[in-house]
Amino acid sequence: MTARLCSVFLAVLALYALPAAAQNEGRIHSDFRREGEALQSCKSFQFGSIASCAQTIFTGQPLHVAVGSIAPQNGTAAGLAFVEHKNYASGWRLNWNADAVASGNGSWRAGAYMKAYRQPGGTIVVVHPTGNMPPKPQSPLYRTAPLFNLYAETTSLNRLYYYGLGPGTLPVNRSVFGLTQTIIGTNAILPLAGKAGISLLGEINGRIPQLRGNQHESSPSIEALYTEASAPGLTRQPAYFQAGEGIRLRPTLLKDFLRLNYAVQFQQFVAASDSHYSFRRWTADLNHEFPLYRKVRLAAARDQNGPDSCAISSTETSCPPVYSRTQNLEGSISVRLLMTGSIANAGSVVPFFFDPTIGGSDINGQALLASYPDYRFRAPNALLLRETFEHSLGKWPVGFLFSVDEAKVGLRRGDISFDHLQHTFTTGLTVHAGGLPVVSLLFAWGGNEGHHTTANISNVLLGGSSRPALF
């Protein structure tokens, strides 16, 4: 599939790379032409040329091949992505992303994303009343400005596992189902003036979930083992209006040897046609990073980038090189605490497909308690404590990772505590090459259900912002 997409990709660029009169060449046509010219490096088999070719094919703008793990158990998906931007004289910038990918088991995702933000700039000019001194520019009028994100995405997954609710489920209770969800919405990041690293968060989403059985797997289809009582939401999936608000803190302390990435969010899921399925949720994600070197990059994504963009700043479009011999050694130790809780009124339930999961990776591709099978434990409330050490191997874009996960899920909010946590150990290799999606090969052990090997390709480019969460 990937080879066929590369052929289509090259054919499209060949058309746009044809000579064009400069005075008649539009911006998009010009971008295509330059990308086509960059692909000339693919004709050489030297290491530097191969790296440059890979960067153009998989991260180039405006068109590149999109590759990534669509969701655990649904394979690696491939397709095409389109990326463009427009700058306005007022200082505002629009970034557009659109992509469509499909995997070998028939799962797919298609989406369009737009970022709107004002680039830092503008100055205060002081004019002296005597007129004897020239005007003197002072500090910028604004260093940060609100960022708005508009998106529409549909994801269809054919193989998801359900073992029942709560921490006491058994492996033999595994069932399989399919899920399609369409998300249309907007969110905003509003930095607080004078408060470095503090931003308010807001979102409004429409969610349309559609559940289906799966009769083509070795495990039973979900409706053969479970009912509405044991799997809330199995028989009916209404459309949702979902709002959210929160706060994010990203200060750096101790002369940049401690970087905090805190986010606390509250969400309201309002079922459009049946309040029985309405609920509320809170999430606290507290990450502490201790860089071992001063030039270690912050792991957080760049808010101004869409999922298909790896630009290194808010004013540029270029991605970092896939490999550079001057790359610095990088390493960090991080500690993460993730807690989430759900609240349903009397007579209401939380649909099981909106519950967080731990074990393997969750539906958003996030590894949690990785030695267990994917989606192993599911409940409305969850807790994770993770300690991670990661360091580059020499000056190559390959890193060694070791982490310890301690986690649990609970049917009641009171079940979330720091006792009786399940634990796993994970080690392996990660590849951070320029703007290419992060590739990881990990081996996890330590739980009471064996070990788990995971090979994963991130579904966003390195430095790109995340896609809308599926729960």
QUIZI-V626698 format. One record per residue. N is the residue number from 1. RES is the residue in one letter. PHI is phi as a letter, one per 40 degrees, with the letter a starting at -180 (NA if undefined). D_LAST is the distance of its C-alpha to the last C-alpha in Angstrom with 1 decimal. Layout:
N:RES:PHI:D_LAST
N:RES:PHI:D_LAST
//
This chain:
1:M:NA:29.2
2:T:c:29.2
3:A:c:33.0
4:R:c:33.0
5:L:c:30.5
6:C:c:32.7
7:S:c:35.6
8:V:c:34.1
9:F:d:33.0
10:L:c:36.6
11:A:c:38.2
12:V:c:36.3
13:L:c:37.3
14:A:c:40.8
15:L:c:41.2
16:Y:c:40.2
17:A:c:42.3
18:L:c:45.5
19:P:d:47.8
20:A:a:47.4
21:A:c:49.6
22:A:d:48.2
23:Q:c:49.0
24:N:b:47.0
25:E:c:44.0
26:G:c:40.8
27:R:c:38.1
28:I:c:35.7
29:H:c:38.7
30:S:c:39.8
31:D:c:36.5
32:F:c:36.6
33:R:c:40.2
34:R:c:39.6
35:E:c:36.8
36:G:c:39.2
37:E:c:41.9
38:A:c:39.6
39:L:c:39.2
40:Q:c:42.9
41:S:c:42.1
42:C:c:40.8
43:K:c:44.5
44:S:b:45.3
45:F:b:44.5
46:Q:c:44.9
47:F:d:42.0
48:G:c:41.5
49:S:c:41.5
50:I:c:39.0
51:A:c:36.6
52:S:c:37.2
53:C:c:36.7
54:A:c:33.3
55:Q:c:32.2
56:T:c:33.2
57:I:c:31.7
58:F:b:28.3
59:T:b:27.9
60:G:c:30.7
61:Q:b:30.5
62:P:c:30.4
63:L:b:29.6
64:H:a:28.4
65:V:c:27.1
66:A:b:23.4
67:V:b:22.6
68:G:i:19.6
69:S:c:17.6
70:I:c:15.1
71:A:a:13.0
72:P:d:14.8
73:Q:g:17.3
74:N:b:17.2
75:G:g:19.8
76:T:c:20.8
77:A:b:20.5
78:A:b:23.2
79:G:a:24.0
80:L:b:25.3
81:A:b:24.1
82:F:b:26.0
83:V:b:26.3
84:E:a:28.6
85:H:a:29.4
86:K:a:31.9
87:N:b:33.7
88:Y:b:35.4
89:A:c:38.5
90:S:c:36.9
91:G:h:34.9
92:W:c:31.6
93:R:b:29.8
94:L:b:27.4
95:N:b:25.4
96:W:b:24.2
97:N:b:22.1
98:A:a:21.6
99:D:a:20.9
100:A:a:20.6
101:V:b:20.4
102:A:a:20.8
103:S:b:21.2
104:G:c:23.9
105:N:c:22.1
106:G:g:21.4
107:S:c:17.7
108:W:a:17.4
109:R:a:15.6
110:A:a:17.4
111:G:a:16.8
112:A:b:18.9
113:Y:a:18.6
114:M:b:21.2
115:K:b:21.9
116:A:b:24.7
117:Y:a:26.4
118:R:b:30.0
119:Q:c:31.7
120:P:d:33.5
121:G:i:37.1
122:G:g:39.8
123:T:b:42.6
124:I:c:44.8
125:V:b:48.5
126:V:c:51.2
127:V:b:54.5
128:H:c:57.5
129:P:c:59.8
130:T:c:63.0
131:G:g:61.9
132:N:c:63.5
133:M:b:60.2
134:P:c:57.7
135:P:d:54.2
136:K:b:52.0
137:P:c:48.2
138:Q:b:46.1
139:S:c:42.4
140:P:d:39.7
141:L:c:38.7
142:Y:a:35.0
143:R:b:33.4
144:T:b:29.8
145:A:a:28.5
146:P:d:25.3
147:L:b:22.8
148:F:b:21.0
149:N:b:18.4
150:L:b:18.1
151:Y:a:16.0
152:A:a:15.3
153:E:a:13.6
154:T:b:13.3
155:T:b:12.1
156:S:b:13.9
157:L:b:13.7
158:N:c:16.6
159:R:b:16.4
160:L:b:13.6
161:Y:b:15.0
162:Y:b:14.8
163:Y:b:17.4
164:G:h:17.0
165:L:b:15.7
166:G:g:17.0
167:P:c:19.0
168:G:b:22.0
169:T:c:20.9
170:L:b:23.3
171:P:d:23.1
172:V:c:25.1
173:N:c:22.4
174:R:c:20.3
175:S:b:19.4
176:V:b:17.8
177:F:a:15.9
178:G:b:14.7
179:L:a:11.8
180:T:b:12.1
181:Q:b:9.8
182:T:b:11.6
183:I:b:10.5
184:I:b:13.7
185:G:a:14.0
186:T:a:15.8
187:N:a:15.6
188:A:a:18.6
189:I:b:20.0
190:L:b:23.2
191:P:c:25.5
192:L:c:27.9
193:A:c:31.5
194:G:g:33.5
195:K:b:30.7
196:A:c:30.1
197:G:g:26.6
198:I:b:25.0
199:S:b:22.7
200:L:c:20.9
201:L:b:17.4
202:G:a:16.3
203:E:a:13.8
204:I:b:13.9
205:N:b:11.6
206:G:b:12.2
207:R:b:9.7
208:I:b:11.6
209:P:c:10.2
210:Q:b:13.2
211:L:c:13.7
212:R:a:16.9
213:G:c:19.0
214:N:b:20.5
215:Q:c:24.3
216:H:b:25.1
217:E:b:24.1
218:S:c:26.2
219:S:c:23.7
220:P:c:23.7
221:S:c:21.4
222:I:d:18.9
223:E:c:21.0
224:A:c:24.1
225:L:b:23.0
226:Y:b:20.7
227:T:b:20.9
228:E:d:19.0
229:A:c:20.2
230:S:c:18.9
231:A:a:15.7
232:P:d:14.6
233:G:g:13.5
234:L:c:15.5
235:T:c:18.2
236:R:a:16.5
237:Q:b:13.4
238:P:c:14.3
239:A:c:13.3
240:Y:b:11.6
241:F:b:12.9
242:Q:b:10.6
243:A:b:12.6
244:G:a:12.5
245:E:a:15.5
246:G:a:16.5
247:I:b:19.1
248:R:b:19.6
249:L:b:22.7
250:R:b:24.2
251:P:c:27.8
252:T:b:30.2
253:L:b:32.7
254:L:f:35.7
255:K:f:37.0
256:D:g:33.7
257:F:c:33.5
258:L:a:30.5
259:R:b:27.4
260:L:b:24.7
261:N:b:21.2
262:Y:b:19.7
263:A:a:16.7
264:V:b:16.0
265:Q:b:13.4
266:F:b:13.1
267:Q:b:10.7
268:Q:b:11.8
269:F:b:10.2
270:V:b:13.4
271:A:c:14.0
272:A:c:16.7
273:S:b:19.0
274:D:a:18.4
275:S:c:17.9
276:H:d:17.6
277:Y:b:13.8
278:S:c:13.4
279:F:a:12.3
280:R:b:12.0
281:R:a:10.4
282:W:b:12.2
283:T:b:11.8
284:A:b:15.0
285:D:b:15.3
286:L:b:19.0
287:N:b:20.5
288:H:b:24.3
289:E:b:26.1
290:F:b:29.8
291:P:c:31.3
292:L:c:34.3
293:Y:b:35.8
294:R:c:36.0
295:K:c:34.8
296:V:c:31.5
297:R:c:28.7
298:L:c:25.8
299:A:c:22.8
300:A:c:20.5
301:A:c:19.9
302:R:c:22.2
303:D:d:20.5
304:Q:c:23.0
305:N:c:22.1
306:G:c:19.8
307:P:c:18.0
308:D:b:21.3
309:S:b:23.7
310:C:b:25.2
311:A:d:27.8
312:I:c:29.3
313:S:a:29.8
314:S:c:28.9
315:T:b:32.3
316:E:b:32.5
317:T:b:31.0
318:S:c:32.3
319:C:c:30.4
320:P:c:31.8
321:P:c:34.1
322:V:c:33.0
323:Y:a:35.7
324:S:b:38.3
325:R:c:41.1
326:T:c:41.0
327:Q:c:37.4
328:N:c:37.3
329:L:c:36.5
330:E:b:33.1
331:G:a:31.6
332:S:a:29.5
333:I:b:28.5
334:S:b:25.2
335:V:b:23.8
336:R:b:20.1
337:L:b:18.8
338:L:b:15.1
339:M:b:14.4
340:T:a:11.6
341:G:b:12.6
342:S:b:11.7
343:I:b:14.5
344:A:b:15.4
345:N:c:18.9
346:A:d:21.6
347:G:g:21.2
348:S:b:17.5
349:V:b:14.7
350:V:c:11.0
351:P:d:10.1
352:F:c:9.8
353:F:c:7.3
354:F:b:4.6
355:D:c:6.8
356:P:c:7.1
357:T:b:9.9
358:I:b:13.2
359:G:h:15.9
360:G:g:16.6
361:S:b:13.6
362:D:c:9.9
363:I:c:8.2
364:N:c:8.3
365:G:g:11.9
366:Q:c:12.3
367:A:c:15.1
368:L:a:15.1
369:L:f:18.2
370:A:c:19.2
371:S:c:22.2
372:Y:c:20.4
373:P:c:19.1
374:D:d:15.6
375:Y:g:12.9
376:R:c:16.0
377:F:b:14.9
378:R:b:12.0
379:A:a:12.1
380:P:c:10.8
381:N:b:12.6
382:A:a:13.1
383:L:a:15.7
384:L:b:16.8
385:L:b:20.1
386:R:b:21.1
387:E:b:24.5
388:T:b:25.0
389:F:b:28.2
390:E:b:28.4
391:H:a:31.6
392:S:c:32.9
393:L:c:35.6
394:G:g:38.6
395:K:b:38.0
396:W:c:36.1
397:P:c:32.4
398:V:b:31.5
399:G:b:30.3
400:F:c:30.4
401:L:b:27.5
402:F:b:27.6
403:S:a:24.9
404:V:b:24.5
405:D:b:21.3
406:E:b:21.5
407:A:a:18.5
408:K:a:17.7
409:V:b:15.4
410:G:a:16.6
411:L:c:16.6
412:R:b:18.2
413:R:c:17.9
414:G:c:21.4
415:D:c:20.6
416:I:c:19.1
417:S:a:22.2
418:F:c:23.9
419:D:b:25.9
420:H:f:25.6
421:L:c:23.0
422:Q:c:22.6
423:H:b:23.6
424:T:a:23.9
425:F:b:25.9
426:T:b:25.0
427:T:a:27.5
428:G:i:27.9
429:L:b:28.4
430:T:b:26.4
431:V:b:27.7
432:H:b:27.3
433:A:b:29.6
434:G:f:29.9
435:G:c:26.9
436:L:c:26.1
437:P:d:22.6
438:V:c:22.7
439:V:b:23.9
440:S:b:23.7
441:L:b:25.5
442:L:b:24.8
443:F:b:26.3
444:A:b:24.8
445:W:a:26.8
446:G:h:27.5
447:G:c:25.3
448:N:c:27.1
449:E:b:25.8
450:G:g:27.5
451:H:b:26.4
452:H:a:24.0
453:T:b:24.8
454:T:b:22.2
455:A:b:23.0
456:N:b:20.4
457:I:b:20.6
458:S:d:18.2
459:N:c:16.5
460:V:b:17.9
461:L:c:21.5
462:L:c:22.7
463:G:g:22.6
464:G:c:20.0
465:S:c:17.0
466:S:c:13.5
467:R:c:11.7
468:P:d:8.8
469:A:c:5.5
470:L:c:3.8
471:F:a:0.0
//
